Amino acid sequence: MSPIAHAIMNSELFADLSPRQAQSLDRLAEHVRFKKGAVLFSAGEPAERLYVVLEGTVELRMPVPGWWGIDTPHQKMTTARPGQIVGWSALAEPGVYSLTAVASERASAARFEAGALRELMSADPELGNIVRARALSVVSRRLDALAEAMLAQRAVMASQAAAPAYA
């Protein structure tokens, strides 16, 4: 089994697959490398690829509209580490990335073309069901983390507003 196939079998998206299914994915995977600061994809682009991070880290950022009044073009949402995926939008309709993915250090990943991955999922319904269920789990965990971060930010803002002003 190749190192990529081994990493795929241990990733958050593909961990429950059989060795045969992992080998099918290995044939679809392209090993890619990124320099620090490289953009894997941008929010709003068609979601044509899914990545399994193999080495390094990839930051997922949300674009911040200027009217929000925040002095930054983006807000970091989470960081994907080895074994985690970025670009799950490639598995869903309408197939548009909602976040921007940027290598926060030198990184490598297994890259899957969305069309080929969806074809494999259709050809092997068991694989498709496993991947869809695990993708929902990934999305659920990320939404939970986002909700916790928003609540923490609200708590900070509320405590700052309640603090007495000293002259």
DOMILO-661458 format. One record per residue (C-alpha): x, y, z. Coordinates in steps of 0.001 Angstrom, whole numbers. Layout:
N
SITE, X, Y, Z
...
This chain:
167
SITE, 0, 0, 0
SITE, 1356, 3435, -929
SITE, 1996, 6109, 1722
SITE, -887, 8145, 272
SITE, -3258, 5151, 466
SITE, -2215, 4635, 4098
SITE, -2813, 8338, 4877
SITE, -6156, 8221, 3073
SITE, -7290, 5226, 5164
SITE, -6412, 7145, 8332
SITE, -8040, 10446, 7325
SITE, -11209, 11812, 8906
SITE, -13151, 11315, 5662
SITE, -11974, 7898, 4502
SITE, -11115, 6071, 7766
SITE, -13875, 3449, 7517
SITE, -13058, 2262, 4003
SITE, -11804, -1188, 3110
SITE, -8262, -1588, 1744
SITE, -9776, -2185, -1718
SITE, -11755, 1067, -1521
SITE, -8688, 2951, -269
SITE, -6713, 1648, -3246
SITE, -9448, 2917, -5580
SITE, -9097, 6335, -3978
SITE, -5313, 6116, -4151
SITE, -5591, 5782, -7934
SITE, -7622, 9029, -8036
SITE, -5343, 10967, -5678
SITE, -2704, 13381, -6868
SITE, 42, 14205, -4359
SITE, 507, 17996, -4332
SITE, 2796, 20301, -2348
SITE, 2236, 23895, -1276
SITE, 4537, 26665, -127
SITE, 3568, 28738, 2892
SITE, 911, 31225, 1807
SITE, -228, 29249, -1249
SITE, -3978, 29437, -1881
SITE, -5541, 26022, -2498
SITE, -8922, 27546, -3370
SITE, -10900, 30721, -2716
SITE, -14401, 31318, -1386
SITE, -16910, 31657, -4201
SITE, -14979, 29514, -6682
SITE, -16501, 26322, -8116
SITE, -15631, 23442, -5766
SITE, -13717, 21225, -8165
SITE, -11273, 19540, -5758
SITE, -11167, 17995, -2302
SITE, -7901, 17711, -335
SITE, -6701, 15417, 2450
SITE, -3893, 17201, 4295
SITE, -862, 14902, 4508
SITE, 1796, 17224, 5998
SITE, 1739, 20752, 7398
SITE, -1364, 22806, 8080
SITE, -3964, 24600, 5992
SITE, -5892, 27580, 7346
SITE, -9544, 27972, 6390
SITE, -10572, 31622, 6161
SITE, -13862, 33414, 5696
SITE, -13859, 36582, 3607
SITE, -14931, 39612, 5658
SITE, -17079, 42193, 3848
SITE, -15889, 45763, 4322
SITE, -19255, 46825, 5709
SITE, -18662, 44634, 8767
SITE, -16277, 47331, 9960
SITE, -13490, 44857, 10734
SITE, -10042, 45908, 9606
SITE, -9087, 42610, 7943
SITE, -9941, 41015, 4595
SITE, -10584, 37609, 6192
SITE, -11248, 35825, 9462
SITE, -9533, 32535, 10317
SITE, -12171, 29892, 10973
SITE, -10091, 26766, 11638
SITE, -6838, 25030, 10779
SITE, -6762, 21641, 9054
SITE, -3975, 19307, 10145
SITE, -2708, 16011, 8703
SITE, -5579, 13576, 8216
SITE, -8166, 16334, 7952
SITE, -9901, 17494, 4796
SITE, -10417, 20836, 3116
SITE, -12802, 21458, 268
SITE, -15709, 19266, 1360
SITE, -17915, 21530, -787
SITE, -16674, 19451, -3738
SITE, -18978, 16679, -2479
SITE, -22073, 18879, -2196
SITE, -24348, 20950, -4388
SITE, -24073, 23680, -5501
SITE, -20377, 22853, -5399
SITE, -19035, 26286, -4453
SITE, -16319, 26814, -1836
SITE, -17613, 28793, 1158
SITE, -14147, 29446, 2606
SITE, -10633, 30137, 1344
SITE, -7886, 27579, 2069
SITE, -4312, 28835, 2542
SITE, -1230, 26802, 3451
SITE, -123, 28212, 6816
SITE, 3233, 26482, 6398
SITE, 4787, 24183, 3826
SITE, 2190, 21488, 3283
SITE, 1280, 18532, 1126
SITE, -2054, 16935, 363
SITE, -3804, 14223, -1586
SITE, -5943, 16082, -4127
SITE, -9098, 14552, -5595
SITE, -10964, 15888, -8615
SITE, -14609, 16280, -7582
SITE, -16085, 14690, -10705
SITE, -13914, 11580, -10490
SITE, -14589, 11235, -6757
SITE, -18358, 11541, -7254
SITE, -18203, 8956, -10078
SITE, -16388, 6517, -7779
SITE, -18951, 7154, -5038
SITE, -21757, 6357, -7510
SITE, -20002, 3234, -8822
SITE, -19399, 1945, -5277
SITE, -22518, 2841, -3236
SITE, -21000, 1465, -16
SITE, -18018, 3800, -402
SITE, -20388, 6658, -1292
SITE, -22500, 6120, 1823
SITE, -19436, 5980, 4079
SITE, -17931, 9130, 2575
SITE, -21226, 11069, 2770
SITE, -21761, 10069, 6414
SITE, -18213, 11018, 7378
SITE, -18435, 14288, 5419
SITE, -21569, 15193, 7386
SITE, -19668, 14445, 10583
SITE, -16827, 16760, 9487
SITE, -19264, 19551, 8630
SITE, -21106, 19062, 11924
SITE, -17897, 19301, 13977
SITE, -16835, 22445, 12113
SITE, -20233, 24081, 12637
SITE, -20073, 23211, 16345
SITE, -16604, 24785, 16577
SITE, -17841, 27889, 14766
SITE, -20827, 28209, 17104
SITE, -18555, 27883, 20154
SITE, -16198, 30535, 18768
SITE, -19112, 32898, 18122
SITE, -20478, 32385, 21645
SITE, -17039, 32984, 23143
SITE, -16707, 36196, 21123
SITE, -20144, 37354, 22287
SITE, -19167, 36640, 25904
SITE, -16007, 38734, 25512
SITE, -17976, 41587, 23945
SITE, -20620, 41416, 26684
SITE, -18017, 41481, 29460
SITE, -16291, 44466, 27837
SITE, -19599, 46319, 27543
SITE, -20429, 45610, 31199
SITE, -17017, 46713, 32499
SITE, -17115, 50059, 34323
SITE, -15530, 52990, 32520
SITE, -12841, 54736, 34547
SITE, -12025, 58356, 33924
